[in-house]
Amino acid sequence: MASLKSVKASKTETTTRSWTAKPILGSDFTEVLPLQEVYVGILKRRKDTSVAIQSISAVLPGFAHLKRCSNGKLLLAPLRSGESSRANIGEESVALSEDELKDQLKERGYDLSLFEDKFQVTKVPAKAPRTKLQAGEASKIWPVNFHPDQTIESLLDGSVFDEDCLHAIERIMSLVIEAARLEAIGDERCTGAAAVVDPEDGRILAVSAARIDRHPMWHAAMLAVDLVARLHGGGAWRLHDVESDLTKRRTLGDQKVDSNAETEEPNFKDRLRRIKRKYEEETPLCYPASLSSLTFPVQTPLETSQVGQKWRRNDGAKVEDPQQEECGSSAEKCGPYLCTGYWVFLLTEPCPMCAMALLHSRVARIFYGAVNRNVGVLGTRAVLHTVPGLNHRYRVWSGILERECRQTVEEINGRKSLE
């Protein structure tokens, strides 16, 4: 019988991967916290700590992210008032002298006899930590008030994915790599292939490869979104593959979408049944058509606990319970709004056009392998999904089969140079 130690070792070996899913987060979660200079008062007697904290919090509130007192030193006020806000508009901050601070405290009735005569100047974190790592580093400088966000921590430590999910992610990215090797024609700005997956059941809905030789906007992500739109009676392009067999089940030919067919269904339930039937019978949709010849991975749910599916009408209104609301008119399209809740897998970091298309399509998560040093906006040139004011945000991971994805990009570029 195998020992417990050998069983654990065996399990570790089976889960060792050559890649790591790296979350792409905003600078608030990754930066080294800036420091600011502050005045601190040295308490004469430690037993006065409680009174001193209560009094200073009343007359000079602030520093909510910090412990107000540490080792007999009480935080009083920033050395430079309005330092951060003034710096943002290019103005010099105004220094507060020790005498001015003492005058302010006296005017507000603070008992200065609690302190030694001379105030000290020290540095403390200027903003609240957002992660355990930041909190740990900040605490080395001054004690902080910190309550971890478990969602963020699970992204950082990788526990957001279990082993089965990571295995499924690897299989889907392997499919994307094969699709890119088979058909991708891109350029230095954007190339590769894409796959759209419903995480609830792991169904691959669409697979596409960049074909900018046929249309300048036919990047992989753009084509993938268009394929999914066709499942809902939409689609912007009449995709046509001259080498495809138009009779193949998984192929979209040069056929115009019949918009009248979409208006015959009187309510949401009928449309939902039709979409579900198309999902079961027609997916995965592929462009170019030759991608349908690839070996698709076994369908595996990527999310084990789905708390209700999010739906939207085409006017953007939320539908909490889709079965309780029917279409307002026969011409109104109902159903999951484009790619709402879906996961997208990309060979490379998307360009601005593709990243915005995926944002407008309401995808939930994006996984890519190789960085796009030229125009990538999900980690390299910008971090688009963290920009303030967006009406939707997806989560992003890089580094999925990174080495293999980089090699594939080199193959595609080499193939292009030989033409």
C-alpha positions as semicolon CSV with decimal commas, in nm:
position;residue;x (nm);y (nm);z (nm)
1;M;0,000;0,000;0,000
2;A;0,137;0,340;-0,099
3;S;0,231;0,569;0,186
4;L;0,053;0,900;0,240
5;K;0,373;1,080;0,143
6;S;0,402;0,897;-0,189
7;V;0,035;0,964;-0,270
8;K;0,086;1,336;-0,210
9;A;0,401;1,334;-0,423
10;S;0,217;1,156;-0,703
11;K;-0,064;1,410;-0,692
12;T;0,186;1,695;-0,706
13;E;0,351;1,545;-1,012
14;T;0,021;1,514;-1,198
15;T;-0,071;1,879;-1,133
16;T;0,267;2,034;-1,217
17;R;0,231;2,264;-1,518
18;S;0,472;2,453;-1,735
19;W;0,253;2,763;-1,713
20;T;0,083;2,979;-1,454
21;A;-0,237;3,175;-1,500
22;K;-0,138;3,532;-1,412
23;P;-0,422;3,769;-1,323
24;I;-0,402;4,109;-1,491
25;L;-0,509;4,358;-1,226
26;G;-0,499;4,734;-1,193
27;S;-0,202;4,914;-1,042
28;D;-0,393;4,960;-0,716
29;F;-0,341;4,590;-0,651
30;T;0,016;4,555;-0,773
31;E;0,200;4,879;-0,693
32;V;0,432;4,947;-0,403
33;L;0,233;5,182;-0,182
34;P;0,357;5,541;-0,194
35;L;0,470;5,705;0,130
36;Q;0,398;6,046;0,275
37;E;0,567;6,245;0,548
38;V;0,365;6,307;0,863
39;Y;0,405;6,464;1,203
40;V;0,391;6,232;1,503
41;G;0,369;6,326;1,867
42;I;0,571;6,128;2,122
43;L;0,353;6,041;2,420
44;K;0,511;6,103;2,759
45;R;0,314;5,822;2,920
46;R;0,182;5,509;2,750
47;K;-0,123;5,506;2,978
48;D;-0,249;5,820;2,801
49;T;-0,267;5,640;2,464
50;S;-0,644;5,583;2,464
51;V;-0,726;5,942;2,559
52;A;-0,478;6,078;2,306
53;I;-0,627;5,869;2,022
54;Q;-0,985;5,970;2,102
55;S;-0,894;6,337;2,123
56;I;-0,686;6,352;1,804
57;S;-0,952;6,164;1,607
58;A;-1,202;6,431;1,704
59;V;-0,993;6,739;1,624
60;L;-0,783;6,607;1,332
61;P;-0,964;6,311;1,172
62;G;-0,797;6,112;0,900
63;F;-0,555;5,824;0,844
64;A;-0,843;5,574;0,836
65;H;-0,615;5,316;0,671
66;L;-0,357;5,338;0,952
67;K;-0,345;5,263;1,322
68;R;-0,343;5,605;1,484
69;C;-0,080;5,514;1,741
70;S;0,225;5,287;1,729
71;N;0,493;5,239;1,995
72;G;0,398;5,555;2,179
73;K;0,392;5,765;1,860
74;L;0,063;5,931;1,764
75;L;-0,016;6,027;1,405
76;L;-0,106;6,395;1,397
77;A;-0,118;6,540;1,046
78;P;0,051;6,525;0,705
79;L;0,361;6,738;0,673
80;R;0,217;6,876;0,351
81;S;-0,154;6,949;0,347
82;G;-0,341;6,831;0,038
83;E;-0,024;6,666;-0,091
84;S;-0,183;6,406;-0,317
85;S;-0,453;6,627;-0,467
86;R;-0,216;6,914;-0,541
87;A;0,040;6,685;-0,699
88;N;-0,225;6,558;-0,936
89;I;-0,279;6,902;-1,084
90;G;0,087;6,995;-1,095
91;E;0,088;7,232;-0,797
92;E;0,339;7,225;-0,516
93;S;0,194;7,110;-0,186
94;V;0,210;7,351;0,107
95;A;0,430;7,246;0,398
96;L;0,282;7,271;0,745
97;S;0,531;7,388;1,007
98;E;0,547;7,234;1,352
99;D;0,448;7,563;1,515
100;E;0,147;7,597;1,285
101;L;0,035;7,246;1,374
102;K;0,070;7,315;1,746
103;D;-0,134;7,634;1,706
104;Q;-0,409;7,437;1,529
105;L;-0,417;7,179;1,806
106;K;-0,431;7,446;2,076
107;E;-0,715;7,630;1,899
108;R;-0,914;7,305;1,888
109;G;-0,858;7,236;2,255
110;Y;-0,609;6,954;2,229
111;D;-0,394;6,890;2,536
112;L;-0,036;6,925;2,410
113;S;0,100;6,833;2,753
114;L;0,044;6,467;2,656
115;F;0,341;6,494;2,417
116;E;0,709;6,557;2,438
117;D;0,795;6,913;2,338
118;K;0,931;6,824;1,995
119;F;0,722;6,657;1,724
120;Q;0,890;6,411;1,490
121;V;0,855;6,366;1,115
122;T;0,825;6,014;0,978
123;K;0,696;5,838;0,668
124;V;0,381;5,627;0,652
125;P;0,183;5,460;0,368
126;A;-0,013;5,730;0,185
127;K;-0,301;5,504;0,080
128;A;-0,481;5,194;0,194
129;P;-0,342;4,854;0,092
130;R;-0,565;4,645;-0,134
131;T;-0,394;4,307;-0,096
132;K;-0,235;4,100;0,179
133;L;0,105;4,147;0,019
134;Q;0,070;4,525;0,019
135;A;-0,059;4,518;0,377
136;G;0,237;4,308;0,487
137;E;0,487;4,547;0,330
138;A;0,306;4,855;0,461
139;S;0,296;4,714;0,814
140;K;0,674;4,706;0,818
141;I;0,660;5,084;0,800
142;W;0,351;5,159;1,012
143;P;0,062;4,940;1,135
144;V;-0,234;4,942;0,897
145;N;-0,605;4,872;0,915
146;F;-0,669;4,603;0,657
147;H;-0,947;4,360;0,577
148;P;-0,862;4,130;0,283
149;D;-1,093;4,099;-0,014
150;Q;-1,124;3,723;-0,053
151;T;-1,212;3,753;-0,422
152;I;-0,896;3,947;-0,498
153;E;-0,684;3,716;-0,285
154;S;-0,820;3,411;-0,468
155;L;-0,718;3,573;-0,798
156;L;-0,369;3,643;-0,672
157;D;-0,302;3,302;-0,517
158;G;-0,472;3,107;-0,797
159;S;-0,728;2,939;-0,574
160;V;-1,007;3,080;-0,789
161;F;-0,947;2,777;-1,017
162;D;-0,952;2,415;-0,907
163;E;-0,744;2,147;-1,077
164;D;-1,024;2,031;-1,306
165;C;-1,079;2,386;-1,426
166;L;-0,708;2,443;-1,492
167;H;-0,695;2,120;-1,689
168;A;-0,993;2,231;-1,899
169;I;-0,836;2,574;-1,955
170;E;-0,520;2,407;-2,084
171;R;-0,715;2,183;-2,322
172;I;-0,910;2,475;-2,466
173;M;-0,595;2,682;-2,514
174;S;-0,435;2,386;-2,689
175;L;-0,729;2,392;-2,930
176;V;-0,674;2,765;-2,988
177;I;-0,307;2,698;-3,063
178;E;-0,397;2,430;-3,317
179;A;-0,653;2,659;-3,480
180;A;-0,393;2,934;-3,513
181;R;-0,137;2,697;-3,660
182;L;-0,388;2,573;-3,913
183;E;-0,544;2,894;-4,041
184;A;-0,431;3,218;-3,875
185;I;-0,322;3,502;-4,100
186;G;-0,262;3,818;-3,898
187;D;-0,002;4,090;-3,867
188;E;0,229;4,238;-3,606
189;R;-0,063;4,416;-3,440
190;C;-0,297;4,123;-3,390
191;T;-0,288;3,758;-3,488
192;G;-0,383;3,411;-3,370
193;A;-0,708;3,235;-3,289
194;A;-0,994;3,254;-3,041
195;A;-1,248;3,030;-2,871
196;V;-1,568;3,129;-2,690
197;V;-1,683;2,893;-2,416
198;D;-1,992;2,875;-2,197
199;P;-1,837;2,806;-1,854
200;E;-2,157;2,662;-1,711
201;D;-2,131;2,342;-1,913
202;G;-1,797;2,389;-2,089
203;R;-1,954;2,397;-2,435
204;I;-1,729;2,553;-2,699
205;L;-1,957;2,788;-2,892
206;A;-1,719;2,931;-3,149
207;V;-1,363;2,891;-3,276
208;S;-1,201;3,135;-3,516
209;A;-0,865;3,222;-3,665
210;A;-0,754;3,565;-3,782
211;R;-0,796;3,615;-4,158
212;I;-0,703;3,975;-4,225
213;D;-0,613;3,872;-4,578
214;R;-0,988;3,857;-4,646
215;H;-1,100;4,158;-4,442
216;P;-0,896;4,408;-4,236
217;M;-1,129;4,365;-3,936
218;W;-1,130;3,986;-3,938
219;H;-0,920;3,947;-3,625
220;A;-0,979;3,626;-3,433
221;A;-1,176;3,786;-3,149
222;M;-1,393;3,988;-3,388
223;L;-1,482;3,676;-3,585
224;A;-1,556;3,479;-3,268
225;V;-1,799;3,743;-3,142
226;D;-1,970;3,751;-3,481
227;L;-2,011;3,373;-3,477
228;V;-2,177;3,384;-3,136
229;A;-2,401;3,668;-3,252
230;R;-2,529;3,441;-3,527
231;L;-2,659;3,200;-3,267
232;H;-2,892;3,482;-3,163
233;G;-2,999;3,577;-3,512
234;G;-2,740;3,852;-3,554
235;G;-2,395;3,875;-3,705
236;A;-2,240;4,162;-3,897
237;W;-2,062;3,968;-4,172
238;R;-2,159;3,715;-4,435
239;L;-1,872;3,485;-4,356
240;H;-1,771;3,276;-4,653
241;D;-1,490;3,025;-4,678
242;V;-1,415;2,941;-5,041
243;E;-1,265;2,608;-4,937
244;S;-1,552;2,503;-4,712
245;D;-1,812;2,241;-4,775
246;L;-2,133;2,435;-4,727
247;T;-2,317;2,119;-4,630
248;K;-2,105;2,056;-4,321
249;R;-2,296;2,096;-4,000
250;R;-2,045;2,323;-3,829
251;T;-1,984;2,557;-4,117
252;L;-2,127;2,902;-4,180
253;G;-2,150;2,963;-4,552
254;D;-2,219;3,266;-4,767
255;Q;-2,579;3,287;-4,658
256;K;-2,755;3,601;-4,551
257;V;-2,914;3,588;-4,209
258;D;-3,291;3,571;-4,239
259;S;-3,399;3,845;-4,001
260;N;-3,766;3,767;-4,056
261;A;-3,724;3,426;-3,900
262;E;-3,628;3,591;-3,573
263;T;-3,953;3,785;-3,547
264;E;-4,179;3,484;-3,573
265;E;-4,120;3,369;-3,215
266;P;-4,377;3,542;-2,995
267;N;-4,201;3,531;-2,659
268;F;-3,884;3,481;-2,467
269;K;-3,936;3,111;-2,396
270;D;-3,970;3,023;-2,764
271;R;-3,658;3,219;-2,850
272;L;-3,471;3,062;-2,560
273;R;-3,565;2,714;-2,680
274;R;-3,452;2,799;-3,032
275;I;-3,119;2,934;-2,911
276;K;-3,066;2,630;-2,690
277;R;-3,141;2,403;-2,984
278;K;-2,890;2,592;-3,200
279;Y;-2,632;2,561;-2,923
280;E;-2,681;2,186;-2,913
281;E;-2,703;2,125;-3,287
282;E;-2,473;2,382;-3,446
283;T;-2,194;2,459;-3,204
284;P;-1,907;2,497;-3,224
285;L;-1,934;2,739;-3,514
286;C;-1,602;2,766;-3,693
287;Y;-1,438;3,015;-3,921
288;P;-1,258;2,933;-4,141
289;A;-1,452;2,613;-4,200
290;S;-1,142;2,393;-4,189
291;L;-1,126;2,446;-3,813
292;S;-1,420;2,209;-3,776
293;S;-1,176;1,927;-3,857
294;L;-0,983;1,986;-3,534
295;T;-1,018;1,752;-3,239
296;F;-1,228;1,931;-2,981
297;P;-1,172;1,864;-2,610
298;V;-1,428;1,681;-2,402
299;Q;-1,694;1,919;-2,274
300;T;-1,618;1,997;-1,910
301;P;-1,794;2,254;-1,688
302;L;-1,559;2,536;-1,593
303;E;-1,775;2,670;-1,313
304;T;-1,912;2,434;-1,053
305;S;-2,128;2,688;-0,870
306;Q;-2,324;2,913;-1,100
307;V;-2,544;3,160;-0,917
308;G;-2,803;3,231;-1,182
309;Q;-2,728;3,335;-1,538
310;K;-2,727;3,703;-1,628
311;W;-2,949;3,806;-1,914
312;R;-3,014;4,133;-2,089
313;R;-3,256;4,255;-2,344
314;N;-3,106;4,427;-2,644
315;D;-3,193;4,763;-2,491
316;G;-2,958;4,678;-2,204
317;A;-3,227;4,633;-1,938
318;K;-3,148;4,363;-1,685
319;V;-3,378;4,064;-1,664
320;E;-3,343;3,898;-1,325
321;D;-3,572;3,608;-1,410
322;P;-3,592;3,563;-1,788
323;Q;-3,895;3,339;-1,767
324;Q;-4,093;3,612;-1,594
325;E;-4,049;3,867;-1,871
326;E;-4,145;3,830;-2,233
327;C;-4,038;4,035;-2,530
328;G;-4,204;4,374;-2,547
329;S;-4,273;4,326;-2,917
330;S;-4,238;4,052;-3,172
331;A;-3,942;4,231;-3,327
332;E;-3,748;4,267;-3,003
333;K;-3,464;4,019;-2,959
334;C;-3,433;3,860;-2,617
335;G;-3,182;3,617;-2,474
336;P;-2,834;3,628;-2,327
337;Y;-2,682;3,954;-2,442
338;L;-2,417;3,852;-2,696
339;C;-2,137;3,687;-2,493
340;T;-2,262;3,769;-2,143
341;G;-2,094;3,539;-1,893
342;Y;-1,883;3,354;-2,151
343;W;-1,510;3,289;-2,130
344;V;-1,284;3,378;-2,423
345;F;-0,949;3,216;-2,499
346;L;-0,697;3,398;-2,721
347;L;-0,357;3,302;-2,854
348;T;-0,226;3,653;-2,792
349;E;-0,315;3,961;-2,592
350;P;-0,584;4,146;-2,789
351;C;-0,539;4,473;-2,973
352;P;-0,758;4,774;-2,876
353;M;-1,027;4,688;-3,131
354;C;-1,060;4,327;-3,014
355;A;-1,046;4,418;-2,646
356;M;-1,326;4,672;-2,688
357;A;-1,534;4,429;-2,893
358;L;-1,506;4,174;-2,612
359;L;-1,596;4,440;-2,357
360;H;-1,907;4,545;-2,550
361;S;-1,998;4,178;-2,586
362;R;-2,000;4,144;-2,205
363;V;-1,761;3,849;-2,180
364;A;-1,683;3,749;-1,822
365;R;-1,325;3,626;-1,847
366;I;-1,042;3,644;-2,098
367;F;-0,743;3,409;-2,108
368;Y;-0,449;3,465;-2,339
369;G;-0,112;3,305;-2,386
370;A;0,145;3,541;-2,538
371;V;0,178;3,913;-2,473
372;N;0,129;4,158;-2,759
373;R;0,419;4,400;-2,718
374;N;0,305;4,619;-3,006
375;V;-0,053;4,709;-2,922
376;G;-0,173;4,478;-2,644
377;V;-0,410;4,659;-2,409
378;L;-0,481;4,393;-2,148
379;G;-0,157;4,416;-1,958
380;T;0,117;4,546;-2,190
381;R;0,040;4,888;-2,336
382;A;-0,261;4,945;-2,113
383;V;-0,491;4,767;-1,871
384;L;-0,817;4,850;-2,046
385;H;-1,050;4,662;-1,814
386;T;-0,944;4,873;-1,515
387;V;-1,016;5,211;-1,677
388;P;-1,265;5,410;-1,464
389;G;-1,610;5,471;-1,608
390;L;-1,650;5,150;-1,806
391;N;-2,001;5,003;-1,796
392;H;-1,863;4,648;-1,794
393;R;-1,547;4,480;-1,669
394;Y;-1,409;4,139;-1,744
395;R;-1,134;3,958;-1,561
396;V;-0,815;3,875;-1,747
397;W;-0,540;3,614;-1,713
398;S;-0,223;3,583;-1,918
399;G;0,044;3,316;-1,949
400;I;-0,179;3,021;-2,044
401;L;0,058;2,783;-2,227
402;E;0,271;3,092;-2,280
403;R;0,573;2,920;-2,434
404;E;0,362;2,726;-2,684
405;C;0,165;3,039;-2,775
406;R;0,482;3,240;-2,837
407;Q;0,617;2,964;-3,058
408;T;0,292;2,960;-3,254
409;V;0,307;3,336;-3,309
410;E;0,660;3,293;-3,444
411;E;0,539;3,016;-3,676
412;I;0,258;3,238;-3,809
413;N;0,495;3,530;-3,865
414;G;0,747;3,300;-4,033
415;R;0,477;3,159;-4,258
416;K;0,378;3,510;-4,358
417;S;0,737;3,609;-4,444
418;L;0,773;3,313;-4,680
419;E;0,473;3,413;-4,889
